[in-house]
């Protein structure tokens, strides 16, 4: 009985957390967005919500020159932000670009 009660509480807590997470970012899901708008959402999520995925995605776009104009210093900046927010790969990529 205790296991069932504990499992129920865990499921409810996860549901509440998932709902809170979905409200955290201002995503326009379901709308047809341009590539530029999608990248801008990544940048906004990084800059305003500390989302390392958004930081990393923006950095890749700057590094490759896809959608955004190629800018290695901006790529490093956004990889470092991703690193700051918990992305080990962001740390690696920032260091890699600094040594080129």
MARZALUM-381143 format. One record per atom (N, C-alpha, C, O): residue in one letter; y, x, z; atom name; residue number from 1. Coordinates in steps of 0.2 Angstrom, whole numbers, plus 2048, in hexadecimal, padded with zeros to 3 digits. Each point is the difference from the previous one (the first is absolute). Layout:
% residues N
code->A; v->Y; u->X; w->Z; site->CA; pos->NUM
...
***
This chain:
% residues 100
code->X; v->7FA; u->804; w->800; site->N; pos->1
code->X; v->806; u->7FC; w->800; site->CA; pos->1
code->X; v->806; u->804; w->800; site->C; pos->1
code->X; v->805; u->7FF; w->7FD; site->O; pos->1
code->X; v->7FB; u->807; w->807; site->N; pos->2
code->X; v->806; u->804; w->800; site->CA; pos->2
code->X; v->801; u->803; w->7F9; site->C; pos->2
code->X; v->806; u->801; w->7FE; site->O; pos->2
code->X; v->7F5; u->801; w->7FF; site->N; pos->3
code->X; v->800; u->803; w->7F9; site->CA; pos->3
code->X; v->804; u->7FB; w->7FB; site->C; pos->3
code->X; v->804; u->802; w->7FC; site->O; pos->3
code->X; v->7FA; u->7F8; w->805; site->N; pos->4
code->X; v->803; u->7FB; w->7FB; site->CA; pos->4
code->X; v->807; u->7FF; w->802; site->C; pos->4
code->X; v->804; u->800; w->7FB; site->O; pos->4
code->X; v->7FE; u->800; w->80B; site->N; pos->5
code->X; v->807; u->7FF; w->802; site->CA; pos->5
code->X; v->804; u->806; w->7FE; site->C; pos->5
code->X; v->805; u->7FF; w->7FD; site->O; pos->5
code->X; v->7F8; u->807; w->804; site->N; pos->6
code->X; v->804; u->806; w->7FE; site->CA; pos->6
code->X; v->801; u->800; w->7F8; site->C; pos->6
code->X; v->805; u->802; w->7FE; site->O; pos->6
code->X; v->7F5; u->7FD; w->7FF; site->N; pos->7
code->X; v->801; u->7FF; w->7F8; site->CA; pos->7
code->X; v->805; u->7FB; w->7FE; site->C; pos->7
code->X; v->804; u->802; w->7FB; site->O; pos->7
code->X; v->7FC; u->7F9; w->808; site->N; pos->8
code->X; v->805; u->7FB; w->7FE; site->CA; pos->8
code->X; v->807; u->802; w->801; site->C; pos->8
code->X; v->805; u->7FF; w->7FC; site->O; pos->8
code->X; v->7FC; u->804; w->80A; site->N; pos->9
code->X; v->807; u->803; w->802; site->CA; pos->9
code->X; v->802; u->805; w->7FB; site->C; pos->9
code->X; v->806; u->800; w->7FD; site->O; pos->9
code->X; v->7F5; u->804; w->801; site->N; pos->10
code->X; v->802; u->806; w->7FB; site->CA; pos->10
code->X; v->801; u->7FD; w->7F9; site->C; pos->10
code->X; v->805; u->802; w->7FD; site->O; pos->10
code->X; v->7F8; u->7F9; w->801; site->N; pos->11
code->X; v->801; u->7FD; w->7FA; site->CA; pos->11
code->X; v->807; u->7FC; w->800; site->C; pos->11
code->X; v->804; u->801; w->7FB; site->O; pos->11
code->X; v->7FE; u->7FC; w->80A; site->N; pos->12
code->X; v->806; u->7FD; w->800; site->CA; pos->12
code->X; v->806; u->805; w->800; site->C; pos->12
code->X; v->805; u->7FF; w->7FD; site->O; pos->12
code->X; v->7FA; u->807; w->807; site->N; pos->13
code->X; v->805; u->805; w->800; site->CA; pos->13
code->X; v->801; u->803; w->7FA; site->C; pos->13
code->X; v->805; u->802; w->7FE; site->O; pos->13
code->X; v->7F5; u->7FF; w->7FE; site->N; pos->14
code->X; v->801; u->803; w->7F9; site->CA; pos->14
code->X; v->803; u->7FC; w->7FC; site->C; pos->14
code->X; v->804; u->802; w->7FB; site->O; pos->14
code->X; v->7FB; u->7F7; w->805; site->N; pos->15
code->X; v->804; u->7FB; w->7FC; site->CA; pos->15
code->X; v->807; u->800; w->801; site->C; pos->15
code->X; v->804; u->800; w->7FC; site->O; pos->15
code->X; v->7FE; u->801; w->80B; site->N; pos->16
code->X; v->807; u->800; w->801; site->CA; pos->16
code->X; v->803; u->806; w->7FE; site->C; pos->16
code->X; v->806; u->800; w->7FD; site->O; pos->16
code->X; v->7F7; u->806; w->804; site->N; pos->17
code->X; v->802; u->806; w->7FD; site->CA; pos->17
code->X; v->801; u->800; w->7F9; site->C; pos->17
code->X; v->805; u->802; w->7FD; site->O; pos->17
code->X; v->7F6; u->7FC; w->7FF; site->N; pos->18
code->X; v->801; u->7FF; w->7F9; site->CA; pos->18
code->X; v->806; u->7FC; w->7FE; site->C; pos->18
code->X; v->803; u->802; w->7FB; site->O; pos->18
code->X; v->7FE; u->7F9; w->808; site->N; pos->19
code->X; v->806; u->7FB; w->7FE; site->CA; pos->19
code->X; v->806; u->804; w->802; site->C; pos->19
code->X; v->805; u->800; w->7FB; site->O; pos->19
code->X; v->7FC; u->804; w->80A; site->N; pos->20
code->X; v->806; u->803; w->802; site->CA; pos->20
code->X; v->801; u->806; w->7FA; site->C; pos->20
code->X; v->805; u->801; w->7FE; site->O; pos->20
code->X; v->7F5; u->802; w->800; site->N; pos->21
code->X; v->801; u->805; w->7FB; site->CA; pos->21
code->X; v->803; u->7FD; w->7FA; site->C; pos->21
code->X; v->804; u->804; w->7FC; site->O; pos->21
code->X; v->7F9; u->7F7; w->802; site->N; pos->22
code->X; v->802; u->7FD; w->7F9; site->CA; pos->22
code->X; v->807; u->7FE; w->800; site->C; pos->22
code->X; v->803; u->800; w->7FB; site->O; pos->22
code->X; v->800; u->7FF; w->80B; site->N; pos->23
code->X; v->807; u->7FE; w->800; site->CA; pos->23
code->X; v->805; u->806; w->801; site->C; pos->23
code->X; v->806; u->7FF; w->7FF; site->O; pos->23
code->X; v->7F7; u->807; w->802; site->N; pos->24
code->X; v->804; u->806; w->801; site->CA; pos->24
code->X; v->804; u->802; w->7FA; site->C; pos->24
code->X; v->806; u->802; w->801; site->O; pos->24
code->X; v->7F7; u->7FE; w->7F9; site->N; pos->25
code->X; v->803; u->802; w->7FA; site->CA; pos->25
code->X; v->802; u->7FA; w->7FC; site->C; pos->25
code->X; v->7FD; u->7FB; w->800; site->O; pos->25
code->X; v->808; u->806; w->7FC; site->N; pos->26
code->X; v->803; u->7FB; w->7FC; site->CA; pos->26
code->X; v->7FD; u->801; w->7F9; site->C; pos->26
code->X; v->804; u->802; w->7FB; site->O; pos->26
code->X; v->7F6; u->7FC; w->804; site->N; pos->27
code->X; v->7FD; u->801; w->7F9; site->CA; pos->27
code->X; v->801; u->7FA; w->7FD; site->C; pos->27
code->X; v->7FF; u->7FA; w->802; site->O; pos->27
code->X; v->801; u->806; w->7F7; site->N; pos->28
code->X; v->801; u->7FA; w->7FC; site->CA; pos->28
code->X; v->7F9; u->7FF; w->7FC; site->C; pos->28
code->X; v->7FF; u->801; w->7FA; site->O; pos->28
code->X; v->7FC; u->7FE; w->80A; site->N; pos->29
code->X; v->7F9; u->7FF; w->7FD; site->CA; pos->29
code->X; v->800; u->7FA; w->7FC; site->C; pos->29
code->X; v->803; u->7FB; w->802; site->O; pos->29
code->X; v->7F9; u->806; w->7F9; site->N; pos->30
code->X; v->800; u->7FA; w->7FB; site->CA; pos->30
code->X; v->805; u->7FF; w->7FB; site->C; pos->30
code->X; v->7FF; u->7FC; w->7FB; site->O; pos->30
code->X; v->806; u->808; w->805; site->N; pos->31
code->X; v->805; u->800; w->7FB; site->CA; pos->31
code->X; v->7FF; u->805; w->7FB; site->C; pos->31
code->X; v->7FD; u->806; w->802; site->O; pos->31
code->X; v->806; u->7F9; w->7F8; site->N; pos->32
code->X; v->7FF; u->806; w->7FB; site->CA; pos->32
code->X; v->806; u->804; w->801; site->C; pos->32
code->X; v->806; u->7FF; w->7FF; site->O; pos->32
code->X; v->7F8; u->807; w->804; site->N; pos->33
code->X; v->805; u->805; w->801; site->CA; pos->33
code->X; v->800; u->806; w->7FB; site->C; pos->33
code->X; v->7FB; u->801; w->7FD; site->O; pos->33
code->X; v->80B; u->802; w->801; site->N; pos->34
code->X; v->800; u->805; w->7FC; site->CA; pos->34
code->X; v->7FD; u->807; w->803; site->C; pos->34
code->X; v->800; u->800; w->807; site->O; pos->34
code->X; v->7FE; u->805; w->7F6; site->N; pos->35
code->X; v->7FE; u->806; w->803; site->CA; pos->35
code->X; v->806; u->803; w->804; site->C; pos->35
code->X; v->7FE; u->802; w->806; site->O; pos->35
code->X; v->808; u->7FD; w->7F8; site->N; pos->36
code->X; v->806; u->803; w->804; site->CA; pos->36
code->X; v->800; u->7FC; w->807; site->C; pos->36
code->X; v->802; u->803; w->805; site->O; pos->36
code->X; v->7FD; u->7F6; w->7FB; site->N; pos->37
code->X; v->801; u->7FC; w->806; site->CA; pos->37
code->X; v->7FA; u->802; w->804; site->C; pos->37
code->X; v->801; u->800; w->807; site->O; pos->37
code->X; v->7F9; u->801; w->7F7; site->N; pos->38
code->X; v->7FB; u->802; w->804; site->CA; pos->38
code->X; v->801; u->807; w->803; site->C; pos->38
code->X; v->7FF; u->801; w->807; site->O; pos->38
code->X; v->803; u->804; w->7F6; site->N; pos->39
code->X; v->802; u->806; w->803; site->CA; pos->39
code->X; v->806; u->800; w->805; site->C; pos->39
code->X; v->800; u->803; w->805; site->O; pos->39
code->X; v->805; u->7F8; w->7F9; site->N; pos->40
code->X; v->805; u->7FF; w->805; site->CA; pos->40
code->X; v->7FD; u->7FD; w->807; site->C; pos->40
code->X; v->803; u->802; w->805; site->O; pos->40
code->X; v->7F8; u->7FA; w->7FA; site->N; pos->41
code->X; v->7FD; u->7FD; w->806; site->CA; pos->41
code->X; v->7FD; u->806; w->804; site->C; pos->41
code->X; v->800; u->800; w->806; site->O; pos->41
code->X; v->7FC; u->804; w->7F7; site->N; pos->42
code->X; v->7FD; u->806; w->803; site->CA; pos->42
code->X; v->806; u->804; w->804; site->C; pos->42
code->X; v->7FF; u->802; w->806; site->O; pos->42
code->X; v->806; u->7FF; w->7F6; site->N; pos->43
code->X; v->806; u->804; w->803; site->CA; pos->43
code->X; v->803; u->7FC; w->806; site->C; pos->43
code->X; v->801; u->803; w->806; site->O; pos->43
code->X; v->800; u->7F7; w->7FA; site->N; pos->44
code->X; v->802; u->7FC; w->805; site->CA; pos->44
code->X; v->7FC; u->800; w->806; site->C; pos->44
code->X; v->802; u->801; w->806; site->O; pos->44
code->X; v->7F7; u->7FE; w->7F9; site->N; pos->45
code->X; v->7FB; u->800; w->805; site->CA; pos->45
code->X; v->800; u->807; w->804; site->C; pos->45
code->X; v->7FF; u->800; w->806; site->O; pos->45
code->X; v->802; u->805; w->7F6; site->N; pos->46
code->X; v->800; u->807; w->803; site->CA; pos->46
code->X; v->806; u->801; w->804; site->C; pos->46
code->X; v->800; u->801; w->806; site->O; pos->46
code->X; v->806; u->7FD; w->7F7; site->N; pos->47
code->X; v->806; u->802; w->804; site->CA; pos->47
code->X; v->802; u->7FB; w->805; site->C; pos->47
code->X; v->803; u->802; w->805; site->O; pos->47
code->X; v->7FB; u->7F8; w->7FB; site->N; pos->48
code->X; v->802; u->7FB; w->805; site->CA; pos->48
code->X; v->7FA; u->7FE; w->805; site->C; pos->48
code->X; v->801; u->7FD; w->805; site->O; pos->48
code->X; v->7F9; u->804; w->7F9; site->N; pos->49
code->X; v->7FA; u->7FE; w->804; site->CA; pos->49
code->X; v->7FC; u->806; w->802; site->C; pos->49
code->X; v->7FB; u->7FF; w->804; site->O; pos->49
code->X; v->806; u->807; w->7FA; site->N; pos->50
code->X; v->7FC; u->805; w->802; site->CA; pos->50
code->X; v->7F9; u->800; w->7FD; site->C; pos->50
code->X; v->7FB; u->802; w->803; site->O; pos->50
code->X; v->804; u->7FB; w->7F7; site->N; pos->51
code->X; v->7FA; u->7FF; w->7FD; site->CA; pos->51
code->X; v->7FE; u->806; w->7FC; site->C; pos->51
code->X; v->803; u->802; w->7FB; site->O; pos->51
code->X; v->7F8; u->802; w->808; site->N; pos->52
code->X; v->7FE; u->807; w->7FC; site->CA; pos->52
code->X; v->7FD; u->7FE; w->7F9; site->C; pos->52
code->X; v->801; u->805; w->7FC; site->O; pos->52
code->X; v->7FC; u->7F6; w->803; site->N; pos->53
code->X; v->7FE; u->7FF; w->7F9; site->CA; pos->53
code->X; v->805; u->7FF; w->7FB; site->C; pos->53
code->X; v->800; u->802; w->7FB; site->O; pos->53
code->X; v->806; u->7FA; w->807; site->N; pos->54
code->X; v->805; u->7FF; w->7FC; site->CA; pos->54
code->X; v->804; u->807; w->7FF; site->C; pos->54
code->X; v->802; u->801; w->7FA; site->O; pos->54
code->X; v->7FE; u->803; w->80B; site->N; pos->55
code->X; v->803; u->807; w->7FF; site->CA; pos->55
code->X; v->7FC; u->804; w->7FB; site->C; pos->55
code->X; v->803; u->803; w->7FC; site->O; pos->55
code->X; v->7F6; u->7FD; w->805; site->N; pos->56
code->X; v->7FC; u->804; w->7FC; site->CA; pos->56
code->X; v->800; u->7FE; w->7F8; site->C; pos->56
code->X; v->801; u->804; w->7FC; site->O; pos->56
code->X; v->7FF; u->7F5; w->804; site->N; pos->57
code->X; v->801; u->7FD; w->7F9; site->CA; pos->57
code->X; v->806; u->802; w->7FC; site->C; pos->57
code->X; v->800; u->802; w->7FB; site->O; pos->57
code->X; v->806; u->7FE; w->809; site->N; pos->58
code->X; v->806; u->801; w->7FD; site->CA; pos->58
code->X; v->800; u->808; w->7FE; site->C; pos->58
code->X; v->803; u->802; w->7FB; site->O; pos->58
code->X; v->7FB; u->802; w->80A; site->N; pos->59
code->X; v->7FF; u->807; w->7FF; site->CA; pos->59
code->X; v->7FC; u->802; w->7F9; site->C; pos->59
code->X; v->803; u->804; w->7FC; site->O; pos->59
code->X; v->7F8; u->7F8; w->803; site->N; pos->60
code->X; v->7FC; u->802; w->7FA; site->CA; pos->60
code->X; v->804; u->7FE; w->7FA; site->C; pos->60
code->X; v->7FF; u->803; w->7FB; site->O; pos->60
code->X; v->805; u->7F7; w->805; site->N; pos->61
code->X; v->803; u->7FE; w->7FB; site->CA; pos->61
code->X; v->806; u->805; w->7FE; site->C; pos->61
code->X; v->801; u->801; w->7FA; site->O; pos->61
code->X; v->802; u->802; w->80B; site->N; pos->62
code->X; v->805; u->805; w->7FF; site->CA; pos->62
code->X; v->7FD; u->806; w->7FD; site->C; pos->62
code->X; v->803; u->804; w->7FC; site->O; pos->62
code->X; v->7F7; u->7FE; w->807; site->N; pos->63
code->X; v->7FD; u->806; w->7FE; site->CA; pos->63
code->X; v->7FE; u->800; w->7F8; site->C; pos->63
code->X; v->801; u->805; w->7FD; site->O; pos->63
code->X; v->7FC; u->7F5; w->801; site->N; pos->64
code->X; v->7FD; u->7FF; w->7FA; site->CA; pos->64
code->X; v->806; u->7FE; w->7FB; site->C; pos->64
code->X; v->7FE; u->801; w->7FA; site->O; pos->64
code->X; v->807; u->7FD; w->808; site->N; pos->65
code->X; v->805; u->7FD; w->7FB; site->CA; pos->65
code->X; v->7FE; u->7F9; w->7FD; site->C; pos->65
code->X; v->802; u->7FF; w->7FB; site->O; pos->65
code->X; v->7FA; u->7FE; w->809; site->N; pos->66
code->X; v->7FE; u->7F9; w->7FE; site->CA; pos->66
code->X; v->804; u->7FB; w->803; site->C; pos->66
code->X; v->801; u->7FF; w->806; site->O; pos->66
code->X; v->802; u->7FD; w->7F6; site->N; pos->67
code->X; v->805; u->7FA; w->802; site->CA; pos->67
code->X; v->807; u->803; w->802; site->C; pos->67
code->X; v->805; u->7FE; w->7FE; site->O; pos->67
code->X; v->7FA; u->807; w->807; site->N; pos->68
code->X; v->806; u->804; w->802; site->CA; pos->68
code->X; v->801; u->806; w->7FC; site->C; pos->68
code->X; v->7FB; u->803; w->7FE; site->O; pos->68
code->X; v->80B; u->800; w->802; site->N; pos->69
code->X; v->801; u->806; w->7FD; site->CA; pos->69
code->X; v->7FD; u->806; w->804; site->C; pos->69
code->X; v->800; u->7FF; w->806; site->O; pos->69
code->X; v->7FD; u->805; w->7F7; site->N; pos->70
code->X; v->7FC; u->806; w->803; site->CA; pos->70
code->X; v->805; u->804; w->804; site->C; pos->70
code->X; v->806; u->802; w->7FE; site->O; pos->70
code->X; v->7F9; u->7FE; w->809; site->N; pos->71
code->X; v->804; u->804; w->805; site->CA; pos->71
code->X; v->7FC; u->803; w->805; site->C; pos->71
code->X; v->7FE; u->7FC; w->805; site->O; pos->71
code->X; v->800; u->80A; w->7FB; site->N; pos->72
code->X; v->7FC; u->803; w->804; site->CA; pos->72
code->X; v->803; u->800; w->807; site->C; pos->72
code->X; v->7FC; u->800; w->805; site->O; pos->72
code->X; v->80A; u->801; w->7FC; site->N; pos->73
code->X; v->803; u->800; w->807; site->CA; pos->73
code->X; v->7FF; u->7F9; w->803; site->C; pos->73
code->X; v->7FF; u->800; w->806; site->O; pos->73
code->X; v->802; u->7FB; w->7F6; site->N; pos->74
code->X; v->7FF; u->7F9; w->803; site->CA; pos->74
code->X; v->7F9; u->7FF; w->802; site->C; pos->74
code->X; v->7FE; u->7FD; w->805; site->O; pos->74
code->X; v->7FD; u->806; w->7F6; site->N; pos->75
code->X; v->7F9; u->7FF; w->802; site->CA; pos->75
code->X; v->7FE; u->804; w->806; site->C; pos->75
code->X; v->7FD; u->7FD; w->804; site->O; pos->75
code->X; v->806; u->809; w->7FD; site->N; pos->76
code->X; v->7FF; u->803; w->807; site->CA; pos->76
code->X; v->802; u->7FC; w->805; site->C; pos->76
code->X; v->7FD; u->800; w->806; site->O; pos->76
code->X; v->809; u->7FD; w->7FA; site->N; pos->77
code->X; v->804; u->7FC; w->805; site->CA; pos->77
code->X; v->7FB; u->7FA; w->802; site->C; pos->77
code->X; v->7FF; u->7FF; w->806; site->O; pos->77
code->X; v->7FE; u->7FE; w->7F5; site->N; pos->78
code->X; v->7FC; u->7FA; w->801; site->CA; pos->78
code->X; v->7F9; u->802; w->803; site->C; pos->78
code->X; v->7FD; u->7FD; w->804; site->O; pos->78
code->X; v->801; u->809; w->7F9; site->N; pos->79
code->X; v->7F9; u->802; w->803; site->CA; pos->79
code->X; v->801; u->802; w->807; site->C; pos->79
code->X; v->7FC; u->7FF; w->805; site->O; pos->79
code->X; v->80A; u->804; w->7FD; site->N; pos->80
code->X; v->801; u->802; w->807; site->CA; pos->80
code->X; v->801; u->7FA; w->804; site->C; pos->80
code->X; v->7FE; u->800; w->806; site->O; pos->80
code->X; v->805; u->7FA; w->7F8; site->N; pos->81
code->X; v->800; u->7FA; w->803; site->CA; pos->81
code->X; v->7FA; u->7FD; w->802; site->C; pos->81
code->X; v->7FE; u->7FE; w->805; site->O; pos->81
code->X; v->7FD; u->802; w->7F5; site->N; pos->82
code->X; v->7F9; u->7FE; w->801; site->CA; pos->82
code->X; v->7FD; u->804; w->806; site->C; pos->82
code->X; v->7FC; u->7FD; w->804; site->O; pos->82
code->X; v->805; u->809; w->7FC; site->N; pos->83
code->X; v->7FD; u->805; w->805; site->CA; pos->83
code->X; v->802; u->7FE; w->807; site->C; pos->83
code->X; v->7FC; u->7FF; w->804; site->O; pos->83
code->X; v->80B; u->800; w->7FC; site->N; pos->84
code->X; v->803; u->7FE; w->807; site->CA; pos->84
code->X; v->7FD; u->7F9; w->802; site->C; pos->84
code->X; v->7FF; u->7FF; w->806; site->O; pos->84
code->X; v->7FF; u->7FD; w->7F6; site->N; pos->85
code->X; v->7FD; u->7F9; w->802; site->CA; pos->85
code->X; v->7F9; u->800; w->800; site->C; pos->85
code->X; v->7FD; u->7FB; w->801; site->O; pos->85
code->X; v->800; u->80B; w->7FF; site->N; pos->86
code->X; v->7F8; u->801; w->801; site->CA; pos->86
code->X; v->7FC; u->801; w->7FA; site->C; pos->86
code->X; v->7FA; u->800; w->801; site->O; pos->86
code->X; v->809; u->802; w->7F9; site->N; pos->87
code->X; v->7FB; u->801; w->7FB; site->CA; pos->87
code->X; v->7FF; u->808; w->7FF; site->C; pos->87
code->X; v->805; u->804; w->7FE; site->O; pos->87
code->X; v->7F5; u->7FE; w->804; site->N; pos->88
code->X; v->7FE; u->807; w->7FF; site->CA; pos->88
code->X; v->801; u->803; w->7F9; site->C; pos->88
code->X; v->802; u->805; w->7FF; site->O; pos->88
code->X; v->7FC; u->7F6; w->7FC; site->N; pos->89
code->X; v->801; u->802; w->7F9; site->CA; pos->89
code->X; v->807; u->801; w->7FE; site->C; pos->89
code->X; v->801; u->804; w->7FC; site->O; pos->89
code->X; v->803; u->7F8; w->807; site->N; pos->90
code->X; v->808; u->801; w->7FF; site->CA; pos->90
code->X; v->802; u->807; w->802; site->C; pos->90
code->X; v->804; u->803; w->7FD; site->O; pos->90
code->X; v->7F9; u->7FF; w->809; site->N; pos->91
code->X; v->802; u->807; w->802; site->CA; pos->91
code->X; v->7FE; u->805; w->7FB; site->C; pos->91
code->X; v->803; u->805; w->7FF; site->O; pos->91
code->X; v->7F6; u->7FA; w->7FF; site->N; pos->92
code->X; v->7FE; u->805; w->7FB; site->CA; pos->92
code->X; v->804; u->800; w->7FA; site->C; pos->92
code->X; v->801; u->806; w->7FD; site->O; pos->92
code->X; v->800; u->7F5; w->800; site->N; pos->93
code->X; v->804; u->7FF; w->7FA; site->CA; pos->93
code->X; v->807; u->803; w->800; site->C; pos->93
code->X; v->802; u->803; w->7FC; site->O; pos->93
code->X; v->801; u->7FC; w->80A; site->N; pos->94
code->X; v->807; u->803; w->801; site->CA; pos->94
code->X; v->800; u->807; w->800; site->C; pos->94
code->X; v->804; u->804; w->7FD; site->O; pos->94
code->X; v->7F7; u->7FF; w->806; site->N; pos->95
code->X; v->7FF; u->807; w->801; site->CA; pos->95
code->X; v->7FE; u->803; w->7F9; site->C; pos->95
code->X; v->803; u->805; w->7FE; site->O; pos->95
code->X; v->7F9; u->7F8; w->7FE; site->N; pos->96
code->X; v->7FE; u->802; w->7FA; site->CA; pos->96
code->X; v->806; u->800; w->7FB; site->C; pos->96
code->X; v->800; u->805; w->7FC; site->O; pos->96
code->X; v->804; u->7F6; w->804; site->N; pos->97
code->X; v->806; u->800; w->7FC; site->CA; pos->97
code->X; v->805; u->805; w->802; site->C; pos->97
code->X; v->803; u->803; w->7FB; site->O; pos->97
code->X; v->7FD; u->7FF; w->80B; site->N; pos->98
code->X; v->805; u->805; w->802; site->CA; pos->98
code->X; v->7FE; u->807; w->7FE; site->C; pos->98
code->X; v->805; u->804; w->7FF; site->O; pos->98
code->X; v->7F5; u->7FD; w->800; site->N; pos->99
code->X; v->7FE; u->807; w->7FE; site->CA; pos->99
code->X; v->7FF; u->801; w->7F8; site->C; pos->99
code->X; v->7FF; u->805; w->7FE; site->O; pos->99
code->X; v->803; u->7F5; w->7FF; site->N; pos->100
code->X; v->800; u->801; w->7F8; site->CA; pos->100
code->X; v->806; u->804; w->7FE; site->C; pos->100
code->X; v->801; u->801; w->7FA; site->O; pos->100
***
